Amino acid sequence: MTVPTTLRCGDRQFEIDTRTFVMGVVNITPDSFSDGGRYLDVTAAYDHAMRLLDEGADVVDLGAESTRPGATPIDADEELARLVPALERLVGAGVTCLSVDSYKAEVAEIAIDVGAAWINDTSGLADARMARVARAADALIVMHRRPMSVGKSGDDVDYGDVVTDVRGKLQSLVEQAVHDGVSRERIIVDPGIGFGKTVADNLSLLSRLDELTDLGPVLVGPSRKRFLAAVAALESTQDRDAATLGACCLAALHGASLVRVHAVRQVRAALALTDAARSHAPTQSRVDDTTDQPGRAKAIIALGSNLGDRVAFLRQALAALPATSRMSQVFETAPVGGPPGQAPYLNMVIELETTLDPFALLRLCQRIELAAGRERAVHWGPRTLDLDLLFYDDTVIRSRHLTLPHPRIDERPFVLVPLLEVAPHRVTWDQPCSVADVVPLGPLCGL
């Protein structure tokens, strides 16, 4: 099953593939490292939350206990005494896109009852009840965090490969949450930037976030973290906002769906440019992929077009993709699904060899579509060019960005018939049968 690409937060729904969403931070604490004590008063917290929303925050994250290294823990009663008045005031004002940063199930349960939509657990589900409580929330954020010694900053933790270690732990947290009843579609993962990681660890995670995206939408929180000061040679905490912009843009380019920040206005502006550039990236010329290199894989791609000069768009795609080793005929088929009145499609299937990994190949296909003027305004609507990655060797992937093998191949004659010419012995589903065993002989006309 394809991982859904939407998240609900109160009365809002986020199409997470359209842009990078921003979570604004409100610290209702006396001891936060970035703004300790400024928003402890309920009116100050409310005003700051409303200001962040005006600046473009998609979600406001309320935290009533500091998570900075060395902070003094507080009990649930004190945390609730700080949190609930501000939460009630915001809910009373009609704000529903609210998250609560807490690792205590007791606090989360009351926060959800008051009106919090998301629970942001920075402890890695240390409270055994948290996931069960969070079943009632629109989303649960699970963060990677290794236990550290009392009084330590956390950067003394040793990893083998930090991304591999973080991914493994996050995967187990997702499985734990699902086991406890949280819907898979409501889980967000956070690699825990700055929590028990060195400067090098944090940079590795930011530049390799795409290795986590199959676990769910990825949230990163680099805002004003100490590693930014180390990299950029900054002195004051407030000076770190400029470096935060760079970290957020890097995260967005490598797969982050959400960022948690203090300086919302500046981050939104930076991400607007990053998201726009990413969506308008030019098509690559034909990939130089003909040398005998290790790691080559066979990929099968379906091509389709029913808008404009259909033949020209198919040729454009073929020119930009790695050289094909097999190619079907072109078939003309009636559209399936979508709005009525669409023109018929030209469909074909190709096999190619590539050294690109599956996600890089997917991004190449998307860039080729964009260069052809592909728009996604209507679900299953007419398109100049549609490139679907059907197979990548025998790889199986279930992520929000990519599902392999491509879902519902066996339900689509317009894919099966050209696929029969390219890979008749391919098995496309769980049953032990091949394309040749089940391909329908419908009224498809080979051109």
C-alpha positions as CSV (number, residue, x, y, z in Angstrom):
1,M,0.0,0.0,0.0
2,T,1.3,3.5,-0.9
3,V,2.0,5.6,2.1
4,P,-0.5,8.6,2.0
5,T,0.9,12.0,1.2
6,T,-1.5,14.0,3.4
7,L,-1.5,14.9,7.0
8,R,-4.5,16.4,9.0
9,C,-3.9,19.0,11.7
10,G,-7.2,20.2,13.2
11,D,-9.2,21.8,10.5
12,R,-6.3,21.8,8.0
13,Q,-5.0,19.2,5.6
14,F,-1.4,19.2,4.4
15,E,-0.5,17.8,1.0
16,I,3.0,17.1,2.1
17,D,4.5,16.6,-1.4
18,T,3.6,20.2,-2.5
19,R,6.0,22.1,-0.2
20,T,7.8,22.1,3.1
21,F,5.6,22.9,6.0
22,V,6.6,25.0,9.0
23,M,6.0,24.3,12.7
24,G,6.5,27.4,14.9
25,V,7.9,27.0,18.4
26,V,6.2,28.5,21.6
27,N,8.2,27.7,24.7
28,I,6.1,28.1,27.8
29,T,9.1,27.6,30.0
30,P,11.4,29.7,32.2
31,D,14.5,27.9,31.1
32,S,14.5,27.4,27.3
33,F,17.9,27.8,25.7
34,S,16.6,30.2,23.0
35,D,13.9,32.4,24.7
36,G,13.6,31.2,28.3
37,G,10.9,32.9,30.2
38,R,9.6,35.3,27.5
39,Y,6.4,33.4,26.9
40,L,5.7,31.8,30.3
41,D,2.8,34.2,30.9
42,V,-0.4,32.9,29.2
43,T,-1.0,36.2,27.4
44,A,2.5,36.3,26.1
45,A,2.3,32.7,24.9
46,Y,-1.0,33.3,23.2
47,D,0.2,36.5,21.5
48,H,3.4,34.8,20.3
49,A,1.5,31.8,18.9
50,M,-0.8,34.2,17.0
51,R,2.2,36.1,15.7
52,L,3.8,32.9,14.4
53,L,0.6,32.0,12.6
54,D,0.5,35.5,11.0
55,E,4.1,34.9,9.9
56,G,3.1,31.7,8.1
57,A,3.4,28.9,10.6
58,D,1.3,25.9,9.5
59,V,1.4,24.4,13.0
60,V,2.2,25.9,16.4
61,D,4.1,23.6,18.8
62,L,3.6,24.4,22.5
63,G,6.1,23.1,24.9
64,A,5.9,23.5,28.7
65,E,9.0,21.7,29.7
66,S,12.5,22.5,28.4
67,T,14.3,19.7,26.5
68,R,17.7,21.5,26.5
69,P,20.6,19.5,27.8
70,G,20.9,19.7,31.6
71,A,17.3,21.1,32.0
72,T,15.6,20.3,35.3
73,P,12.7,17.8,34.8
74,I,9.2,18.9,36.0
75,D,6.3,16.7,37.0
76,A,3.0,16.5,35.0
77,D,1.1,18.8,37.3
78,E,3.6,21.7,36.7
79,E,3.7,21.0,33.0
80,L,-0.1,21.1,32.7
81,A,-0.3,24.2,34.8
82,R,1.9,26.0,32.3
83,L,0.4,24.4,29.2
84,V,-3.3,24.2,29.6
85,P,-4.2,27.9,30.0
86,A,-2.4,28.8,26.8
87,L,-3.8,25.8,24.9
88,E,-7.3,26.6,26.1
89,R,-7.0,30.3,25.0
90,L,-5.8,29.3,21.5
91,V,-8.5,26.7,21.0
92,G,-11.1,29.2,22.2
93,A,-9.8,31.6,19.6
94,G,-10.5,29.0,16.9
95,V,-6.9,27.8,16.4
96,T,-6.9,24.1,15.7
97,C,-3.5,23.5,14.1
98,L,-1.8,22.9,17.5
99,S,0.9,20.5,18.5
100,V,2.0,19.8,22.1
101,D,5.7,18.9,22.8
102,S,5.6,16.4,25.7
103,Y,6.9,13.0,26.5
104,K,4.4,12.3,29.3
105,A,1.3,10.3,28.3
106,E,-0.7,12.0,31.1
107,V,0.0,15.4,29.6
108,A,-0.7,14.3,26.1
109,E,-4.0,12.8,27.0
110,I,-5.3,16.0,28.6
111,A,-3.8,18.2,25.8
112,I,-5.8,16.2,23.2
113,D,-8.9,16.5,25.3
114,V,-8.4,20.3,25.4
115,G,-7.8,20.5,21.6
116,A,-4.3,19.7,20.6
117,A,-4.2,18.0,17.2
118,W,-0.6,16.6,17.3
119,I,1.6,15.1,20.0
120,N,5.3,15.7,19.6
121,D,7.1,13.1,21.7
122,T,10.9,13.9,21.9
123,S,11.7,11.0,24.2
124,G,11.3,8.1,21.7
125,L,8.1,6.8,23.3
126,A,9.8,6.4,26.7
127,D,6.3,6.5,28.3
128,A,4.8,3.1,27.5
129,R,1.3,4.7,27.4
130,M,2.1,7.4,24.9
131,A,1.3,5.7,21.6
132,R,-2.0,4.4,23.0
133,V,-3.0,7.9,24.1
134,A,-1.9,9.4,20.8
135,R,-4.4,7.2,18.9
136,A,-6.8,10.0,19.4
137,A,-4.5,12.7,17.9
138,D,-4.3,13.6,14.2
139,A,-0.6,12.8,14.3
140,L,2.1,11.5,16.5
141,I,5.7,12.6,16.1
142,V,8.3,10.1,17.2
143,M,11.8,11.4,17.7
144,H,15.1,9.5,17.9
145,R,16.8,10.2,21.1
146,R,19.5,8.1,22.8
147,P,19.6,8.1,26.6
148,M,22.5,10.1,27.9
149,S,24.3,10.5,31.2
150,V,23.1,13.1,33.7
151,G,24.8,16.4,33.1
152,K,26.1,15.4,29.6
153,S,25.3,17.3,26.5
154,G,24.7,14.2,24.5
155,D,27.5,14.7,21.9
156,D,29.5,12.0,23.6
157,V,27.3,9.2,22.1
158,D,29.1,7.0,19.6
159,Y,27.4,5.6,16.5
160,G,28.5,3.2,13.9
161,D,26.8,5.0,11.0
162,V,24.5,7.6,12.5
163,V,21.9,7.5,9.7
164,T,21.7,3.7,9.8
165,D,21.4,3.7,13.6
166,V,18.8,6.5,13.6
167,R,16.8,4.8,10.8
168,G,16.8,1.5,12.7
169,K,15.5,3.1,15.9
170,L,12.9,5.2,14.2
171,Q,11.6,2.1,12.3
172,S,11.2,0.3,15.6
173,L,9.4,3.3,17.1
174,V,7.0,3.4,14.1
175,E,6.3,-0.4,14.5
176,Q,5.8,0.1,18.3
177,A,3.3,2.9,17.7
178,V,1.4,0.9,15.0
179,H,1.3,-2.1,17.4
180,D,-0.2,0.2,20.0
181,G,-3.0,1.3,17.7
182,V,-1.7,4.5,16.0
183,S,-2.6,4.6,12.3
184,R,0.4,4.3,10.1
185,E,-0.7,7.3,8.1
186,R,-0.6,9.5,11.2
187,I,3.0,8.9,12.2
188,I,5.7,11.6,11.6
189,V,9.4,10.7,12.2
190,D,12.1,13.1,13.6
191,P,15.8,12.1,13.5
192,G,16.4,14.3,16.6
193,I,18.9,16.8,15.3
194,G,21.0,18.0,18.3
195,F,19.9,15.3,20.6
196,G,22.8,13.0,21.4
197,K,24.6,13.8,18.2
198,T,27.9,15.4,17.3
199,V,28.3,18.2,14.8
200,A,29.2,15.7,12.2
201,D,26.3,13.4,13.1
202,N,23.8,16.3,12.6
203,L,25.3,17.3,9.2
204,S,25.2,13.6,8.1
205,L,21.5,13.4,9.0
206,L,20.6,16.6,7.3
207,S,22.3,15.6,4.1
208,R,20.9,12.0,4.1
209,L,17.3,12.6,5.2
210,D,16.0,10.9,2.0
211,E,17.1,7.6,3.6
212,L,14.4,8.1,6.2
213,T,11.4,9.2,4.1
214,D,10.0,5.7,3.5
215,L,9.3,5.6,7.3
216,G,6.8,8.5,7.0
217,P,6.9,12.3,6.7
218,V,10.1,13.6,8.2
219,L,10.2,16.5,10.6
220,V,13.5,18.2,11.5
221,G,14.2,20.7,14.3
222,P,17.6,22.4,13.7
223,S,16.4,25.8,14.9
224,R,19.1,27.7,16.9
225,K,20.8,24.4,17.8
226,R,24.4,24.5,19.2
227,F,25.9,22.7,16.2
228,L,25.0,25.6,14.0
229,A,27.1,27.9,16.1
230,A,30.0,25.5,15.8
231,V,29.8,25.3,12.0
232,A,29.2,29.0,11.4
233,A,31.3,30.4,14.2
234,L,28.4,32.2,15.8
235,E,28.3,33.6,19.4
236,S,24.8,34.5,20.5
237,T,21.8,32.2,20.2
238,Q,19.8,34.8,18.2
239,D,22.6,34.9,15.6
240,R,21.9,31.3,14.8
241,D,18.7,32.1,12.9
242,A,20.6,32.8,9.7
243,A,22.3,29.4,10.0
244,T,18.9,27.8,10.7
245,L,17.7,29.0,7.3
246,G,20.5,27.1,5.7
247,A,19.8,23.9,7.7
248,C,16.1,24.1,6.8
249,C,16.8,24.5,3.1
250,L,19.3,21.6,3.2
251,A,16.7,19.5,5.0
252,A,14.0,20.4,2.5
253,L,16.2,19.5,-0.5
254,H,16.9,16.1,1.1
255,G,13.3,15.1,1.9
256,A,12.1,16.8,5.0
257,S,8.3,17.5,4.9
258,L,8.3,19.7,8.0
259,V,10.7,21.9,9.9
260,R,10.3,23.1,13.5
261,V,11.7,26.6,14.0
262,H,11.6,29.8,16.0
263,A,12.0,32.4,13.2
264,V,9.0,31.4,11.1
265,R,8.8,34.4,8.7
266,Q,12.4,34.1,7.6
267,V,12.3,30.3,7.2
268,R,9.0,30.4,5.2
269,A,10.7,32.9,2.8
270,A,13.8,30.7,2.4
271,L,11.7,27.6,1.9
272,A,9.5,29.3,-0.7
273,L,12.6,29.7,-2.8
274,T,13.9,26.2,-2.1
275,D,10.5,24.6,-2.9
276,A,10.1,26.6,-6.1
277,A,13.6,25.8,-7.3
278,R,13.1,22.1,-6.6
279,S,9.8,22.0,-8.5
280,H,11.3,23.8,-11.5
281,A,14.6,21.9,-11.7
282,P,15.5,21.6,-15.4
283,T,15.5,18.2,-17.1
284,Q,18.9,16.5,-17.2
285,S,20.3,15.6,-20.6
286,R,20.7,11.9,-21.2
287,V,22.3,10.4,-18.2
288,D,25.9,9.2,-18.8
289,D,25.1,5.7,-17.7
290,T,26.8,3.5,-20.2
291,T,30.0,2.6,-18.4
292,D,30.5,-0.7,-16.8
293,Q,30.1,0.3,-13.2
294,P,29.1,-1.8,-10.1
295,G,25.6,-1.3,-8.8
296,R,23.8,-1.3,-12.1
297,A,20.1,-2.2,-11.9
298,K,17.4,-3.0,-14.4
299,A,14.4,-0.6,-14.2
300,I,11.1,-0.8,-16.0
301,I,9.2,2.5,-16.7
302,A,5.7,3.1,-18.1
303,L,5.3,6.2,-20.3
304,G,2.0,7.8,-21.2
305,S,0.6,11.0,-22.8
306,N,-2.8,12.3,-23.7
307,L,-2.3,16.0,-24.0
308,G,-0.6,18.0,-26.7
309,D,1.8,16.4,-29.2
310,R,1.8,13.0,-27.6
311,V,4.4,11.4,-29.7
312,A,6.8,14.3,-29.2
313,F,6.4,14.1,-25.5
314,L,7.2,10.4,-25.5
315,R,10.3,11.0,-27.6
316,Q,11.4,13.8,-25.3
317,A,11.2,11.4,-22.3
318,L,13.2,8.7,-24.2
319,A,15.9,11.2,-25.0
320,A,16.3,12.3,-21.4
321,L,16.2,8.9,-19.8
322,P,19.2,6.5,-19.7
323,A,19.5,4.4,-22.9
324,T,16.8,1.7,-23.1
325,S,17.6,-2.0,-23.5
326,R,14.0,-3.0,-24.5
327,M,11.0,-1.0,-25.7
328,S,7.4,-2.0,-26.4
329,Q,5.3,-0.8,-29.2
330,V,3.2,2.3,-28.6
331,F,-0.5,1.6,-27.8
332,E,-3.4,3.9,-27.9
333,T,-5.9,3.4,-25.0
334,A,-8.9,5.0,-23.5
335,P,-8.4,6.9,-20.3
336,V,-9.1,5.1,-17.0
337,G,-10.6,7.2,-14.2
338,G,-10.3,11.0,-13.9
339,P,-12.6,13.6,-15.4
340,P,-14.8,12.8,-18.4
341,G,-14.0,13.9,-21.9
342,Q,-10.3,13.2,-21.8
343,A,-8.4,12.3,-25.0
344,P,-7.0,8.8,-25.5
345,Y,-3.5,8.0,-24.2
346,L,-0.4,6.8,-26.0
347,N,1.2,4.2,-23.7
348,M,4.5,2.3,-23.8
349,V,6.9,0.5,-21.5
350,I,10.7,0.5,-21.6
351,E,13.4,-1.4,-19.7
352,L,16.7,0.3,-19.0
353,E,19.9,-0.2,-17.0
354,T,21.0,2.4,-14.5
355,T,23.4,3.2,-11.7
356,L,20.9,5.6,-10.2
357,D,19.2,4.4,-7.0
358,P,15.4,4.1,-7.1
359,F,14.7,7.5,-5.5
360,A,17.2,9.3,-7.8
361,L,15.6,7.6,-10.8
362,L,12.2,8.7,-9.6
363,R,13.4,12.3,-9.2
364,L,14.8,12.2,-12.8
365,C,11.4,11.0,-14.0
366,Q,9.7,13.9,-12.2
367,R,12.1,16.5,-13.7
368,I,11.4,15.1,-17.2
369,E,7.6,15.4,-16.5
370,L,8.0,19.0,-15.3
371,A,10.1,19.9,-18.4
372,A,7.2,18.6,-20.5
373,G,4.7,20.9,-18.7
374,R,3.2,18.2,-16.5
375,E,0.6,19.6,-14.1
376,R,-1.1,17.8,-11.2
377,A,-4.1,20.0,-10.7
378,V,-6.7,17.2,-11.2
379,H,-6.3,13.6,-9.9
380,W,-6.0,11.3,-12.9
381,G,-6.5,14.3,-15.1
382,P,-5.0,14.8,-18.6
383,R,-1.2,15.1,-18.8
384,T,1.4,15.9,-21.3
385,L,3.7,13.2,-19.9
386,D,3.4,10.5,-17.2
387,L,6.4,8.4,-16.1
388,D,5.7,5.6,-13.7
389,L,8.6,3.6,-12.2
390,L,7.2,0.0,-12.3
391,F,10.1,-2.1,-11.2
392,Y,13.7,-1.6,-10.0
393,D,15.3,-5.1,-10.1
394,D,13.4,-7.0,-7.4
395,T,13.4,-4.1,-5.0
396,V,10.4,-3.7,-2.7
397,I,9.8,-0.2,-1.3
398,R,6.8,1.2,0.6
399,S,7.3,4.9,1.2
400,R,5.3,8.0,0.8
401,H,7.4,9.0,-2.2
402,L,7.7,5.6,-3.9
403,T,6.1,2.2,-4.0
404,L,7.8,-0.7,-5.8
405,P,6.7,-2.6,-7.5
406,H,4.2,0.0,-8.7
407,P,0.8,-0.6,-7.2
408,R,-2.2,-1.9,-9.2
409,I,-0.2,-3.0,-12.2
410,D,-2.3,-6.1,-12.5
411,E,-5.5,-3.9,-12.8
412,R,-4.3,-1.8,-15.7
413,P,-4.4,-3.3,-19.1
414,F,-2.8,-0.2,-20.6
415,V,0.4,-1.1,-18.6
416,L,0.1,-4.9,-18.8
417,V,-0.1,-5.1,-22.6
418,P,3.1,-3.2,-23.4
419,L,4.7,-4.8,-20.3
420,L,4.1,-8.2,-21.9
421,E,6.4,-7.2,-24.8
422,V,9.2,-6.0,-22.5
423,A,9.1,-8.4,-19.5
424,P,6.5,-11.2,-20.0
425,H,7.9,-13.3,-17.1
426,R,7.7,-10.5,-14.5
427,V,5.7,-11.3,-11.4
428,T,3.8,-8.2,-10.3
429,W,1.9,-9.4,-7.3
430,D,2.0,-11.8,-4.4
431,Q,0.6,-14.7,-6.4
432,P,3.1,-17.0,-8.3
433,C,2.0,-15.9,-11.8
434,S,3.6,-13.7,-14.4
435,V,2.4,-11.0,-16.7
436,A,2.0,-13.5,-19.5
437,D,-0.3,-15.6,-17.4
438,V,-2.8,-12.9,-16.7
439,V,-2.6,-10.2,-19.4
440,P,-6.1,-9.4,-20.7
441,L,-6.6,-9.5,-24.5
442,G,-8.8,-6.4,-24.5
443,P,-9.6,-3.9,-27.4
444,L,-6.1,-2.3,-27.4
445,C,-4.8,-1.2,-30.7
446,G,-1.0,-1.4,-31.3
447,L,0.3,1.5,-33.4
